[in-house]
Amino acid sequence: MLYWCMKMNFKVLIEKDEDGYYVATVPSLPGCISQGKTEAQARKNIKEAIELHMSALVEEGVPLIEKANVKQTTVAVSL
């Protein structure tokens, strides 16, 4: 069995819901979501969720490739 380590960074969105919990999502990993009573707990929980999600992809044989040509930006819109 081959073991290797790859460090990848993921954009994580954290928002407080109506019940006061912090909900964390990973836009690049649809369905990867977690929560916590505090923002720190949500960050810890989403890290574990990402690791589990990525492990499942590896087990399924899905290649793990970071997109090198992707830029992150914001756009202001007036309504």
HTML snippet that shows the backbone in 3Dmol.js (N, CA, C, O; Angstrom):
<script src="https://3Dmol.org/build/3Dmol-min.js"></script>
<div id="view" style="width:600px;height:400px;position:relative"></div>
<script>
const pdb = `
ATOM      1  N   MET A   1       0.844  -1.180   0.000  1.00  0.00           N
ATOM      2  CA  MET A   1       0.000   0.000   0.000  1.00  0.00           C
ATOM      3  C   MET A   1       0.892   1.248   0.000  1.00  0.00           C
ATOM      4  O   MET A   1       1.881   1.304   0.732  1.00  0.00           O
ATOM      5  N   LEU A   2       0.551   2.228  -0.805  1.00  0.00           N
ATOM      6  CA  LEU A   2       1.330   3.452  -0.934  1.00  0.00           C
ATOM      7  C   LEU A   2       0.780   4.537  -0.015  1.00  0.00           C
ATOM      8  O   LEU A   2      -0.411   4.846  -0.048  1.00  0.00           O
ATOM      9  N   TYR A   3       1.643   5.101   0.790  1.00  0.00           N
ATOM     10  CA  TYR A   3       1.254   6.209   1.661  1.00  0.00           C
ATOM     11  C   TYR A   3       2.004   7.451   1.231  1.00  0.00           C
ATOM     12  O   TYR A   3       3.206   7.387   0.976  1.00  0.00           O
ATOM     13  N   TRP A   4       1.326   8.570   1.144  1.00  0.00           N
ATOM     14  CA  TRP A   4       1.974   9.822   0.782  1.00  0.00           C
ATOM     15  C   TRP A   4       1.235  10.962   1.443  1.00  0.00           C
ATOM     16  O   TRP A   4       0.099  10.818   1.893  1.00  0.00           O
ATOM     17  N   CYS A   5       1.892  12.073   1.489  1.00  0.00           N
ATOM     18  CA  CYS A   5       1.295  13.250   2.128  1.00  0.00           C
ATOM     19  C   CYS A   5       1.299  14.401   1.140  1.00  0.00           C
ATOM     20  O   CYS A   5       2.323  14.690   0.521  1.00  0.00           O
ATOM     21  N   MET A   6       0.175  15.048   0.992  1.00  0.00           N
ATOM     22  CA  MET A   6       0.051  16.202   0.114  1.00  0.00           C
ATOM     23  C   MET A   6      -0.647  17.301   0.902  1.00  0.00           C
ATOM     24  O   MET A   6      -1.732  17.090   1.445  1.00  0.00           O
ATOM     25  N   LYS A   7      -0.032  18.457   0.964  1.00  0.00           N
ATOM     26  CA  LYS A   7      -0.661  19.569   1.667  1.00  0.00           C
ATOM     27  C   LYS A   7      -1.452  20.392   0.650  1.00  0.00           C
ATOM     28  O   LYS A   7      -0.910  20.858  -0.353  1.00  0.00           O
ATOM     29  N   MET A   8      -2.726  20.557   0.930  1.00  0.00           N
ATOM     30  CA  MET A   8      -3.594  21.338   0.056  1.00  0.00           C
ATOM     31  C   MET A   8      -4.321  22.373   0.907  1.00  0.00           C
ATOM     32  O   MET A   8      -4.669  22.114   2.059  1.00  0.00           O
ATOM     33  N   ASN A   9      -4.538  23.521   0.337  1.00  0.00           N
ATOM     34  CA  ASN A   9      -5.283  24.579   1.015  1.00  0.00           C
ATOM     35  C   ASN A   9      -6.658  24.705   0.380  1.00  0.00           C
ATOM     36  O   ASN A   9      -6.803  24.631  -0.840  1.00  0.00           O
ATOM     37  N   PHE A  10      -7.653  24.895   1.214  1.00  0.00           N
ATOM     38  CA  PHE A  10      -9.026  25.021   0.743  1.00  0.00           C
ATOM     39  C   PHE A  10      -9.644  26.310   1.270  1.00  0.00           C
ATOM     40  O   PHE A  10      -9.433  26.691   2.421  1.00  0.00           O
ATOM     41  N   LYS A  11     -10.403  26.966   0.417  1.00  0.00           N
ATOM     42  CA  LYS A  11     -11.186  28.125   0.836  1.00  0.00           C
ATOM     43  C   LYS A  11     -12.361  27.593   1.640  1.00  0.00           C
ATOM     44  O   LYS A  11     -13.093  26.719   1.175  1.00  0.00           O
ATOM     45  N   VAL A  12     -12.542  28.120   2.847  1.00  0.00           N
ATOM     46  CA  VAL A  12     -13.625  27.697   3.732  1.00  0.00           C
ATOM     47  C   VAL A  12     -14.478  28.916   4.058  1.00  0.00           C
ATOM     48  O   VAL A  12     -13.953  29.968   4.423  1.00  0.00           O
ATOM     49  N   LEU A  13     -15.772  28.775   3.930  1.00  0.00           N
ATOM     50  CA  LEU A  13     -16.713  29.839   4.277  1.00  0.00           C
ATOM     51  C   LEU A  13     -17.357  29.496   5.616  1.00  0.00           C
ATOM     52  O   LEU A  13     -17.851  28.385   5.809  1.00  0.00           O
ATOM     53  N   ILE A  14     -17.349  30.447   6.528  1.00  0.00           N
ATOM     54  CA  ILE A  14     -17.965  30.235   7.836  1.00  0.00           C
ATOM     55  C   ILE A  14     -18.993  31.328   8.069  1.00  0.00           C
ATOM     56  O   ILE A  14     -18.695  32.515   7.934  1.00  0.00           O
ATOM     57  N   GLU A  15     -20.203  30.919   8.418  1.00  0.00           N
ATOM     58  CA  GLU A  15     -21.241  31.897   8.731  1.00  0.00           C
ATOM     59  C   GLU A  15     -22.039  31.430   9.942  1.00  0.00           C
ATOM     60  O   GLU A  15     -22.173  30.231  10.186  1.00  0.00           O
ATOM     61  N   LYS A  16     -22.553  32.364  10.674  1.00  0.00           N
ATOM     62  CA  LYS A  16     -23.349  32.054  11.855  1.00  0.00           C
ATOM     63  C   LYS A  16     -24.798  31.860  11.427  1.00  0.00           C
ATOM     64  O   LYS A  16     -25.365  32.704  10.733  1.00  0.00           O
ATOM     65  N   ASP A  17     -25.395  30.740  11.846  1.00  0.00           N
ATOM     66  CA  ASP A  17     -26.779  30.479  11.457  1.00  0.00           C
ATOM     67  C   ASP A  17     -27.759  31.067  12.463  1.00  0.00           C
ATOM     68  O   ASP A  17     -27.354  31.670  13.457  1.00  0.00           O
ATOM     69  N   GLU A  18     -29.047  30.887  12.198  1.00  0.00           N
ATOM     70  CA  GLU A  18     -30.084  31.490  13.039  1.00  0.00           C
ATOM     71  C   GLU A  18     -30.133  30.899  14.440  1.00  0.00           C
ATOM     72  O   GLU A  18     -30.713  31.503  15.343  1.00  0.00           O
ATOM     73  N   ASP A  19     -29.531  29.722  14.638  1.00  0.00           N
ATOM     74  CA  ASP A  19     -29.493  29.105  15.961  1.00  0.00           C
ATOM     75  C   ASP A  19     -28.223  29.448  16.737  1.00  0.00           C
ATOM     76  O   ASP A  19     -28.028  28.983  17.860  1.00  0.00           O
ATOM     77  N   GLY A  20     -27.354  30.272  16.124  1.00  0.00           N
ATOM     78  CA  GLY A  20     -26.128  30.696  16.790  1.00  0.00           C
ATOM     79  C   GLY A  20     -24.933  29.792  16.536  1.00  0.00           C
ATOM     80  O   GLY A  20     -23.848  30.055  17.055  1.00  0.00           O
ATOM     81  N   TYR A  21     -25.104  28.725  15.745  1.00  0.00           N
ATOM     82  CA  TYR A  21     -23.992  27.846  15.401  1.00  0.00           C
ATOM     83  C   TYR A  21     -23.220  28.422  14.219  1.00  0.00           C
ATOM     84  O   TYR A  21     -23.776  29.145  13.392  1.00  0.00           O
ATOM     85  N   TYR A  22     -21.942  28.097  14.152  1.00  0.00           N
ATOM     86  CA  TYR A  22     -21.102  28.501  13.031  1.00  0.00           C
ATOM     87  C   TYR A  22     -21.068  27.340  12.041  1.00  0.00           C
ATOM     88  O   TYR A  22     -20.678  26.226  12.392  1.00  0.00           O
ATOM     89  N   VAL A  23     -21.477  27.606  10.806  1.00  0.00           N
ATOM     90  CA  VAL A  23     -21.545  26.591   9.761  1.00  0.00           C
ATOM     91  C   VAL A  23     -20.401  26.844   8.784  1.00  0.00           C
ATOM     92  O   VAL A  23     -20.242  27.950   8.269  1.00  0.00           O
ATOM     93  N   ALA A  24     -19.606  25.798   8.537  1.00  0.00           N
ATOM     94  CA  ALA A  24     -18.458  25.896   7.637  1.00  0.00           C
ATOM     95  C   ALA A  24     -18.704  25.045   6.399  1.00  0.00           C
ATOM     96  O   ALA A  24     -19.121  23.891   6.498  1.00  0.00           O
ATOM     97  N   THR A  25     -18.439  25.629   5.223  1.00  0.00           N
ATOM     98  CA  THR A  25     -18.570  24.918   3.958  1.00  0.00           C
ATOM     99  C   THR A  25     -17.307  25.112   3.141  1.00  0.00           C
ATOM    100  O   THR A  25     -16.558  26.067   3.346  1.00  0.00           O
ATOM    101  N   VAL A  26     -17.081  24.198   2.216  1.00  0.00           N
ATOM    102  CA  VAL A  26     -15.912  24.255   1.332  1.00  0.00           C
ATOM    103  C   VAL A  26     -16.436  24.312  -0.103  1.00  0.00           C
ATOM    104  O   VAL A  26     -16.882  23.296  -0.635  1.00  0.00           O
ATOM    105  N   PRO A  27     -16.388  25.489  -0.735  1.00  0.00           N
ATOM    106  CA  PRO A  27     -16.960  25.618  -2.081  1.00  0.00           C
ATOM    107  C   PRO A  27     -16.393  24.633  -3.105  1.00  0.00           C
ATOM    108  O   PRO A  27     -17.119  24.189  -3.994  1.00  0.00           O
ATOM    109  N   SER A  28     -15.120  24.287  -2.995  1.00  0.00           N
ATOM    110  CA  SER A  28     -14.513  23.388  -3.975  1.00  0.00           C
ATOM    111  C   SER A  28     -14.805  21.915  -3.701  1.00  0.00           C
ATOM    112  O   SER A  28     -14.456  21.053  -4.508  1.00  0.00           O
ATOM    113  N   LEU A  29     -15.446  21.621  -2.567  1.00  0.00           N
ATOM    114  CA  LEU A  29     -15.819  20.246  -2.226  1.00  0.00           C
ATOM    115  C   LEU A  29     -17.313  20.203  -1.908  1.00  0.00           C
ATOM    116  O   LEU A  29     -17.692  20.196  -0.737  1.00  0.00           O
ATOM    117  N   PRO A  30     -18.157  20.174  -2.922  1.00  0.00           N
ATOM    118  CA  PRO A  30     -19.598  20.171  -2.684  1.00  0.00           C
ATOM    119  C   PRO A  30     -20.004  19.071  -1.704  1.00  0.00           C
ATOM    120  O   PRO A  30     -19.574  17.923  -1.821  1.00  0.00           O
ATOM    121  N   GLY A  31     -20.834  19.443  -0.744  1.00  0.00           N
ATOM    122  CA  GLY A  31     -21.295  18.497   0.261  1.00  0.00           C
ATOM    123  C   GLY A  31     -20.403  18.403   1.480  1.00  0.00           C
ATOM    124  O   GLY A  31     -20.754  17.737   2.454  1.00  0.00           O
ATOM    125  N   CYS A  32     -19.249  19.064   1.443  1.00  0.00           N
ATOM    126  CA  CYS A  32     -18.341  19.063   2.595  1.00  0.00           C
ATOM    127  C   CYS A  32     -18.746  20.221   3.497  1.00  0.00           C
ATOM    128  O   CYS A  32     -18.473  21.385   3.201  1.00  0.00           O
ATOM    129  N   ILE A  33     -19.399  19.881   4.598  1.00  0.00           N
ATOM    130  CA  ILE A  33     -19.956  20.891   5.490  1.00  0.00           C
ATOM    131  C   ILE A  33     -19.819  20.415   6.934  1.00  0.00           C
ATOM    132  O   ILE A  33     -19.879  19.217   7.209  1.00  0.00           O
ATOM    133  N   SER A  34     -19.636  21.356   7.843  1.00  0.00           N
ATOM    134  CA  SER A  34     -19.574  21.027   9.261  1.00  0.00           C
ATOM    135  C   SER A  34     -20.039  22.249  10.046  1.00  0.00           C
ATOM    136  O   SER A  34     -20.369  23.283   9.464  1.00  0.00           O
ATOM    137  N   GLN A  35     -20.063  22.123  11.353  1.00  0.00           N
ATOM    138  CA  GLN A  35     -20.496  23.241  12.188  1.00  0.00           C
ATOM    139  C   GLN A  35     -19.839  23.149  13.550  1.00  0.00           C
ATOM    140  O   GLN A  35     -19.196  22.152  13.879  1.00  0.00           O
ATOM    141  N   GLY A  36     -20.007  24.200  14.338  1.00  0.00           N
ATOM    142  CA  GLY A  36     -19.513  24.209  15.704  1.00  0.00           C
ATOM    143  C   GLY A  36     -20.199  25.297  16.497  1.00  0.00           C
ATOM    144  O   GLY A  36     -20.770  26.227  15.926  1.00  0.00           O
ATOM    145  N   LYS A  37     -20.144  25.182  17.821  1.00  0.00           N
ATOM    146  CA  LYS A  37     -20.748  26.202  18.683  1.00  0.00           C
ATOM    147  C   LYS A  37     -19.939  27.492  18.645  1.00  0.00           C
ATOM    148  O   LYS A  37     -20.471  28.576  18.886  1.00  0.00           O
ATOM    149  N   THR A  38     -18.638  27.367  18.336  1.00  0.00           N
ATOM    150  CA  THR A  38     -17.770  28.543  18.203  1.00  0.00           C
ATOM    151  C   THR A  38     -17.133  28.506  16.817  1.00  0.00           C
ATOM    152  O   THR A  38     -17.131  27.470  16.151  1.00  0.00           O
ATOM    153  N   GLU A  39     -16.596  29.641  16.395  1.00  0.00           N
ATOM    154  CA  GLU A  39     -15.922  29.689  15.107  1.00  0.00           C
ATOM    155  C   GLU A  39     -14.703  28.764  15.102  1.00  0.00           C
ATOM    156  O   GLU A  39     -14.435  28.088  14.109  1.00  0.00           O
ATOM    157  N   ALA A  40     -13.969  28.739  16.216  1.00  0.00           N
ATOM    158  CA  ALA A  40     -12.795  27.869  16.323  1.00  0.00           C
ATOM    159  C   ALA A  40     -13.196  26.393  16.210  1.00  0.00           C
ATOM    160  O   ALA A  40     -12.510  25.611  15.553  1.00  0.00           O
ATOM    161  N   GLN A  41     -14.290  26.021  16.843  1.00  0.00           N
ATOM    162  CA  GLN A  41     -14.760  24.641  16.778  1.00  0.00           C
ATOM    163  C   GLN A  41     -15.199  24.295  15.351  1.00  0.00           C
ATOM    164  O   GLN A  41     -14.967  23.182  14.881  1.00  0.00           O
ATOM    165  N   ALA A  42     -15.830  25.248  14.669  1.00  0.00           N
ATOM    166  CA  ALA A  42     -16.242  25.026  13.278  1.00  0.00           C
ATOM    167  C   ALA A  42     -15.019  24.824  12.388  1.00  0.00           C
ATOM    168  O   ALA A  42     -15.037  23.960  11.511  1.00  0.00           O
ATOM    169  N   ARG A  43     -13.953  25.608  12.598  1.00  0.00           N
ATOM    170  CA  ARG A  43     -12.717  25.431  11.819  1.00  0.00           C
ATOM    171  C   ARG A  43     -12.107  24.053  12.067  1.00  0.00           C
ATOM    172  O   ARG A  43     -11.681  23.379  11.129  1.00  0.00           O
ATOM    173  N   LYS A  44     -12.068  23.641  13.330  1.00  0.00           N
ATOM    174  CA  LYS A  44     -11.523  22.320  13.678  1.00  0.00           C
ATOM    175  C   LYS A  44     -12.356  21.219  13.031  1.00  0.00           C
ATOM    176  O   LYS A  44     -11.809  20.268  12.473  1.00  0.00           O
ATOM    177  N   ASN A  45     -13.669  21.348  13.106  1.00  0.00           N
ATOM    178  CA  ASN A  45     -14.567  20.332  12.555  1.00  0.00           C
ATOM    179  C   ASN A  45     -14.508  20.263  11.027  1.00  0.00           C
ATOM    180  O   ASN A  45     -14.582  19.176  10.454  1.00  0.00           O
ATOM    181  N   ILE A  46     -14.374  21.420  10.364  1.00  0.00           N
ATOM    182  CA  ILE A  46     -14.335  21.395   8.899  1.00  0.00           C
ATOM    183  C   ILE A  46     -13.008  20.815   8.419  1.00  0.00           C
ATOM    184  O   ILE A  46     -12.952  20.186   7.363  1.00  0.00           O
ATOM    185  N   LYS A  47     -11.937  21.023   9.191  1.00  0.00           N
ATOM    186  CA  LYS A  47     -10.648  20.411   8.839  1.00  0.00           C
ATOM    187  C   LYS A  47     -10.795  18.893   8.826  1.00  0.00           C
ATOM    188  O   LYS A  47     -10.326  18.229   7.900  1.00  0.00           O
ATOM    189  N   GLU A  48     -11.441  18.346   9.845  1.00  0.00           N
ATOM    190  CA  GLU A  48     -11.672  16.907   9.904  1.00  0.00           C
ATOM    191  C   GLU A  48     -12.580  16.457   8.759  1.00  0.00           C
ATOM    192  O   GLU A  48     -12.343  15.411   8.154  1.00  0.00           O
ATOM    193  N   ALA A  49     -13.606  17.234   8.463  1.00  0.00           N
ATOM    194  CA  ALA A  49     -14.524  16.892   7.374  1.00  0.00           C
ATOM    195  C   ALA A  49     -13.786  16.878   6.028  1.00  0.00           C
ATOM    196  O   ALA A  49     -14.032  16.005   5.197  1.00  0.00           O
ATOM    197  N   ILE A  50     -12.888  17.837   5.815  1.00  0.00           N
ATOM    198  CA  ILE A  50     -12.105  17.879   4.575  1.00  0.00           C
ATOM    199  C   ILE A  50     -11.222  16.640   4.480  1.00  0.00           C
ATOM    200  O   ILE A  50     -11.146  16.003   3.429  1.00  0.00           O
ATOM    201  N   GLU A  51     -10.552  16.300   5.585  1.00  0.00           N
ATOM    202  CA  GLU A  51      -9.681  15.123   5.576  1.00  0.00           C
ATOM    203  C   GLU A  51     -10.472  13.856   5.246  1.00  0.00           C
ATOM    204  O   GLU A  51     -10.008  13.022   4.469  1.00  0.00           O
ATOM    205  N   LEU A  52     -11.655  13.709   5.829  1.00  0.00           N
ATOM    206  CA  LEU A  52     -12.492  12.541   5.547  1.00  0.00           C
ATOM    207  C   LEU A  52     -12.983  12.543   4.095  1.00  0.00           C
ATOM    208  O   LEU A  52     -13.009  11.502   3.438  1.00  0.00           O
ATOM    209  N   HIS A  53     -13.363  13.703   3.614  1.00  0.00           N
ATOM    210  CA  HIS A  53     -13.843  13.845   2.240  1.00  0.00           C
ATOM    211  C   HIS A  53     -12.736  13.459   1.261  1.00  0.00           C
ATOM    212  O   HIS A  53     -12.966  12.713   0.310  1.00  0.00           O
ATOM    213  N   MET A  54     -11.528  13.980   1.508  1.00  0.00           N
ATOM    214  CA  MET A  54     -10.397  13.706   0.624  1.00  0.00           C
ATOM    215  C   MET A  54     -10.009  12.228   0.693  1.00  0.00           C
ATOM    216  O   MET A  54      -9.668  11.634  -0.330  1.00  0.00           O
ATOM    217  N   SER A  55     -10.057  11.633   1.874  1.00  0.00           N
ATOM    218  CA  SER A  55      -9.757  10.203   2.020  1.00  0.00           C
ATOM    219  C   SER A  55     -10.720   9.362   1.187  1.00  0.00           C
ATOM    220  O   SER A  55     -10.320   8.389   0.547  1.00  0.00           O
ATOM    221  N   ALA A  56     -11.990   9.749   1.206  1.00  0.00           N
ATOM    222  CA  ALA A  56     -12.993   9.023   0.417  1.00  0.00           C
ATOM    223  C   ALA A  56     -12.694   9.146  -1.075  1.00  0.00           C
ATOM    224  O   ALA A  56     -12.850   8.179  -1.820  1.00  0.00           O
ATOM    225  N   LEU A  57     -12.264  10.334  -1.516  1.00  0.00           N
ATOM    226  CA  LEU A  57     -11.919  10.517  -2.931  1.00  0.00           C
ATOM    227  C   LEU A  57     -10.738   9.636  -3.315  1.00  0.00           C
ATOM    228  O   LEU A  57     -10.739   9.023  -4.382  1.00  0.00           O
ATOM    229  N   VAL A  58      -9.725   9.571  -2.443  1.00  0.00           N
ATOM    230  CA  VAL A  58      -8.557   8.730  -2.708  1.00  0.00           C
ATOM    231  C   VAL A  58      -8.975   7.268  -2.811  1.00  0.00           C
ATOM    232  O   VAL A  58      -8.541   6.559  -3.719  1.00  0.00           O
ATOM    233  N   GLU A  59      -9.816   6.816  -1.885  1.00  0.00           N
ATOM    234  CA  GLU A  59     -10.288   5.429  -1.904  1.00  0.00           C
ATOM    235  C   GLU A  59     -11.057   5.102  -3.177  1.00  0.00           C
ATOM    236  O   GLU A  59     -11.021   3.970  -3.659  1.00  0.00           O
ATOM    237  N   GLU A  60     -11.759   6.106  -3.722  1.00  0.00           N
ATOM    238  CA  GLU A  60     -12.529   5.921  -4.948  1.00  0.00           C
ATOM    239  C   GLU A  60     -11.670   6.069  -6.192  1.00  0.00           C
ATOM    240  O   GLU A  60     -12.143   5.841  -7.306  1.00  0.00           O
ATOM    241  N   GLY A  61     -10.400   6.453  -6.011  1.00  0.00           N
ATOM    242  CA  GLY A  61      -9.492   6.605  -7.145  1.00  0.00           C
ATOM    243  C   GLY A  61      -9.613   7.926  -7.871  1.00  0.00           C
ATOM    244  O   GLY A  61      -9.129   8.059  -8.995  1.00  0.00           O
ATOM    245  N   VAL A  62     -10.245   8.900  -7.256  1.00  0.00           N
ATOM    246  CA  VAL A  62     -10.389  10.222  -7.862  1.00  0.00           C
ATOM    247  C   VAL A  62      -9.067  10.973  -7.707  1.00  0.00           C
ATOM    248  O   VAL A  62      -8.572  11.102  -6.587  1.00  0.00           O
ATOM    249  N   PRO A  63      -8.479  11.474  -8.805  1.00  0.00           N
ATOM    250  CA  PRO A  63      -7.202  12.189  -8.686  1.00  0.00           C
ATOM    251  C   PRO A  63      -7.363  13.499  -7.919  1.00  0.00           C
ATOM    252  O   PRO A  63      -8.347  14.219  -8.088  1.00  0.00           O
ATOM    253  N   LEU A  64      -6.377  13.791  -7.074  1.00  0.00           N
ATOM    254  CA  LEU A  64      -6.383  15.031  -6.285  1.00  0.00           C
ATOM    255  C   LEU A  64      -5.436  16.017  -6.940  1.00  0.00           C
ATOM    256  O   LEU A  64      -4.218  15.933  -6.781  1.00  0.00           O
ATOM    257  N   ILE A  65      -6.009  16.943  -7.670  1.00  0.00           N
ATOM    258  CA  ILE A  65      -5.199  17.918  -8.407  1.00  0.00           C
ATOM    259  C   ILE A  65      -5.678  19.315  -8.061  1.00  0.00           C
ATOM    260  O   ILE A  65      -6.862  19.629  -8.183  1.00  0.00           O
ATOM    261  N   GLU A  66      -4.729  20.162  -7.623  1.00  0.00           N
ATOM    262  CA  GLU A  66      -5.069  21.557  -7.387  1.00  0.00           C
ATOM    263  C   GLU A  66      -5.085  22.281  -8.723  1.00  0.00           C
ATOM    264  O   GLU A  66      -4.217  22.053  -9.565  1.00  0.00           O
ATOM    265  N   LYS A  67      -6.054  23.141  -8.920  1.00  0.00           N
ATOM    266  CA  LYS A  67      -6.144  23.918 -10.142  1.00  0.00           C
ATOM    267  C   LYS A  67      -5.193  25.113 -10.039  1.00  0.00           C
ATOM    268  O   LYS A  67      -5.392  26.003  -9.212  1.00  0.00           O
ATOM    269  N   ALA A  68      -4.175  25.126 -10.870  1.00  0.00           N
ATOM    270  CA  ALA A  68      -3.135  26.152 -10.798  1.00  0.00           C
ATOM    271  C   ALA A  68      -3.570  27.475 -11.417  1.00  0.00           C
ATOM    272  O   ALA A  68      -3.054  28.526 -11.035  1.00  0.00           O
ATOM    273  N   ASN A  69      -4.501  27.450 -12.356  1.00  0.00           N
ATOM    274  CA  ASN A  69      -4.875  28.656 -13.093  1.00  0.00           C
ATOM    275  C   ASN A  69      -6.109  29.354 -12.543  1.00  0.00           C
ATOM    276  O   ASN A  69      -6.726  30.153 -13.247  1.00  0.00           O
ATOM    277  N   VAL A  70      -6.476  29.072 -11.312  1.00  0.00           N
ATOM    278  CA  VAL A  70      -7.672  29.656 -10.730  1.00  0.00           C
ATOM    279  C   VAL A  70      -7.281  30.869  -9.892  1.00  0.00           C
ATOM    280  O   VAL A  70      -6.378  30.794  -9.058  1.00  0.00           O
ATOM    281  N   LYS A  71      -7.961  31.972 -10.117  1.00  0.00           N
ATOM    282  CA  LYS A  71      -7.769  33.182  -9.313  1.00  0.00           C
ATOM    283  C   LYS A  71      -9.011  33.442  -8.493  1.00  0.00           C
ATOM    284  O   LYS A  71     -10.134  33.211  -8.943  1.00  0.00           O
ATOM    285  N   GLN A  72      -8.796  33.923  -7.291  1.00  0.00           N
ATOM    286  CA  GLN A  72      -9.920  34.295  -6.434  1.00  0.00           C
ATOM    287  C   GLN A  72     -10.010  35.819  -6.421  1.00  0.00           C
ATOM    288  O   GLN A  72      -9.006  36.511  -6.257  1.00  0.00           O
ATOM    289  N   THR A  73     -11.219  36.325  -6.595  1.00  0.00           N
ATOM    290  CA  THR A  73     -11.427  37.764  -6.609  1.00  0.00           C
ATOM    291  C   THR A  73     -12.823  38.076  -6.054  1.00  0.00           C
ATOM    292  O   THR A  73     -13.628  37.173  -5.826  1.00  0.00           O
ATOM    293  N   THR A  74     -13.082  39.323  -5.850  1.00  0.00           N
ATOM    294  CA  THR A  74     -14.417  39.770  -5.452  1.00  0.00           C
ATOM    295  C   THR A  74     -14.893  40.810  -6.451  1.00  0.00           C
ATOM    296  O   THR A  74     -14.090  41.491  -7.090  1.00  0.00           O
ATOM    297  N   VAL A  75     -16.197  40.924  -6.577  1.00  0.00           N
ATOM    298  CA  VAL A  75     -16.796  41.893  -7.484  1.00  0.00           C
ATOM    299  C   VAL A  75     -17.879  42.637  -6.704  1.00  0.00           C
ATOM    300  O   VAL A  75     -18.759  42.017  -6.108  1.00  0.00           O
ATOM    301  N   ALA A  76     -17.810  43.969  -6.711  1.00  0.00           N
ATOM    302  CA  ALA A  76     -18.812  44.787  -6.044  1.00  0.00           C
ATOM    303  C   ALA A  76     -19.977  45.047  -7.006  1.00  0.00           C
ATOM    304  O   ALA A  76     -19.769  45.383  -8.172  1.00  0.00           O
ATOM    305  N   VAL A  77     -21.184  44.888  -6.509  1.00  0.00           N
ATOM    306  CA  VAL A  77     -22.376  45.086  -7.324  1.00  0.00           C
ATOM    307  C   VAL A  77     -23.306  46.021  -6.556  1.00  0.00           C
ATOM    308  O   VAL A  77     -23.546  45.821  -5.365  1.00  0.00           O
ATOM    309  N   SER A  78     -23.825  47.031  -7.230  1.00  0.00           N
ATOM    310  CA  SER A  78     -24.778  47.947  -6.616  1.00  0.00           C
ATOM    311  C   SER A  78     -26.189  47.535  -6.989  1.00  0.00           C
ATOM    312  O   SER A  78     -26.476  47.227  -8.145  1.00  0.00           O
ATOM    313  N   LEU A  79     -27.067  47.532  -5.991  1.00  0.00           N
ATOM    314  CA  LEU A  79     -28.472  47.175  -6.257  1.00  0.00           C
ATOM    315  C   LEU A  79     -29.361  48.341  -5.920  1.00  0.00           C
ATOM    316  O   LEU A  79     -30.580  48.252  -6.071  1.00  0.00           O
TER     317      LEU A  79
END
`;
const viewer = $3Dmol.createViewer("view");
viewer.addModel(pdb, "pdb");
viewer.setStyle({}, {cartoon: {color: "spectrum"}});
viewer.zoomTo();
viewer.render();
</script>
